[in-house]
Amino acid sequence: MIESFDAIVIGTGQAGPPLAVRLAQSGRKTAILERNRFGGTCVNTGCIPTKTLIASARAAYVVRRAADFGVKIDGAVRVDMPRVKRRKDEVVAQSTGGVQKWLRGTPGVTVIEGHGRFESARVVRVGDRRLTAPEIFINTGGRPTIPPIEGLTQIDYLTSSSMMDVDFLPEHLIVIGGSYVGLEFAQMYRRFGSRVTVIEMAPRLIAREDEE
């Protein structure tokens, strides 16, 4: 049996939830699918968690420079990385919970958890369920690109996504790529206390931005 909707939205990232809500508010019966974590990249592995970590890193940086501002701190400054990660996780959980509550509480929106696969141009399968709609919106987001570096697959490497699970301070962090994401992590972990090396193949950092 096929379940019929007026619209199907695949993915609950930045564009998906507001689109699904607007469609439902316009009177269209809408299904929204999510296979993993509600909120997509920004909420789970991008903007929100990284800015939360940056705030902790800045706190460590400012405390270490307290003497420059005439503030004396007795004892060494230590960064509790498990606590830093817990704080980040708490902020993320609040955001993902908010997205779920918003979607599930909107009349006309049906939330379906699972991996959506197209069976045809107008039919999507999620587990044992088959859905159809005249309009299907793909909002599946992105993932880190793994460069074809010889030997990389033989080691345990981190990506901008898996870095969100780190609860320890690396002695030496090597960042491959000197664009804004790589530099964000580089500054963050240097402020936490790691030794950091940035490797960039272009003639300069953030090469896609204007030189000035």
N, C-alpha and C positions, 0 to 999 in steps of 0.2 A: 504493500500500500504506500502510495506517495502522499506526503503531506504538502499541501499547497499554501504558498505565501505570496504576498504581493512583492516582497523584496527579501533578499538574503544578503547579509553582510558577513564576509569571512574575515575574522580578525577583530580584536578589541583594542587595537593600538590607538594612536591619537585621533585618527579620522573616523574610526569605526563606531564608537559609542555615540558621539553627537549625531552622526549620520543616521544611525538606527533610531535614535530618539526622535529626530526631526521627521523621519519617514512615518513613524508610528503616530506622531502628533498630527500628521496630515491625513490620517485615516487609513494608512496602509498597514496591513498585517505583516510584521517584519520578524525575521529570524536572524540572530547574530550568533556566529560560531566562534569558539575559542578552544584551541587544542592544548594550551599550556597555561600561562599566567596572564590574568586580566590586566589590561593596561599597556601591553606591548613593550617595545624597546624602551621608550622614554621612562616609563614608570619602573621597569624592572632592572634594566641593565644600562640605561642611558642617562638622560638629564637628571632625574630625581636622585638616584643613588650616587651618581658621581659627584653631584653638587653637595650632597650630604657628607661624602668622604672628604671633599675639598674643604668644607667648613671645619672638620676635625683636624685636617692637616694644617690649615691656617691657624687654628688655636695653638697647635704645637709650635708653629713658627713664631707666633707673637710671644708666647711664654718664653721661648728661648732668647728672644730679643728684649725681654722685659727690662734688663739693665739699661738699654739704650733710652728707655723712657723714664728712668729714675726709679724703677720698681725692683726691689731686691727679693729674689726667691732663693731660699736655702734648700740645698739638695739638688740632685740631678732631675732633669725633666725626662719622664718615660712615657712612651705611647703604649697604651693597652689595646693592641690590635683586636683581640676578641671583643672587647667592649665597643670599639669603633665599629666593627662589623654589626654587632647587635643593634647599635643605634641606627645604622643604615637600614637594617632589616625591619626595624620597627617603623621607620618612616615609609618604606616601600609597602609594608603590609597595610598601613593606613590608607595609602593611595589606591592599592589594588582593591581593598575592601570597599572603598568609596565608589570605584567604577562598577563593581559587581552590584552593590546596593542600588545604584542609580539605574542600571539596566534592568535588574529584576523587579524594580519597583515601578517601571514605566508601563502603563497599560498599552497593549498592542505589540510589545516586544517579547519574543520568546528567546531565552538564552539556552543554547545547546553547547555542551562541552564535548569536545572530541575533534578528531582530525577530519576536515572536509576534503573530499575528493570529487572531482567532476566525473560524472558518468556520461554526460552529454552536455550540450550547450546550455541547457536549462534545468539539469538535474544534478544535485549534489548529494553524495552519500556521506553520512557521519555514523560510523559503526553499522548498526542494523537499520538505521533510519535513512529514508530517501526523501529528499526535499526538492521542491520545484518552485520556481518563481520566474516571472517575465524579466525581472531585473536582479542581477547578481553583482555585488560590488566586492572586489578583491582588495583587502586591506591587510595583507600578510606581513608587512614590515620588512626588515632586513636582518642580516647576520654578518658577523665579521668575515672578511675574505682572508683565506690562508694563502700566503705567498708560496710559490713553488721553489722553496729553498732546499737545496740538497741536504739531506740528513735531518730535516725538521720533523719528519714523521717518526723518527727513531727516538725522540725525546719527549718529555712531558712539558709542553709549552702552554702558555696562557694566552687568552684573547681578551678583548675589552669586555666580553660577557662573562667569561670564567673568572676574571679578576674580581668580580662581585662576590665570589665565594672565599676569597683569601682572608684568613684571620690570623696571619703571621706577618712579620716584617722581613722581607727578603734582604739578605746581606747585600746583594748586588742585583739590580733589576736592569735588564737590557730591553729597551723599547725599539722595535723595528718599525720605523715610520715616524717622520717628524711633522705630521700634520696636527690639527688641533686636538684630536683624540689622544694621540700618542704623547703630545706635550702636556696635556692635562694630567695624564697618569705620571709622567716624568716629574713634574713639579710636585704633585701630590706625595709621591713616595720619597722624594728627596726631603720634603718637609717632615715626613714621618720619621726619616732617619736612614733610609737606604742609600747606598751608593748607586747612582743611576747613569747609564750610558744610552744615548739616543743615536740610532743609526738611520740615516736618510740618504737615499740614492740620488735625489735631486740636488742641484747646486746650492739650494738654500732650504731652510725650514719653511713650513706652510707655503709651499711653492705655488699652490693654486690661488693664494690671496695676493692682492696688490703688494708690490714691493715696499711701498711706503707704509 
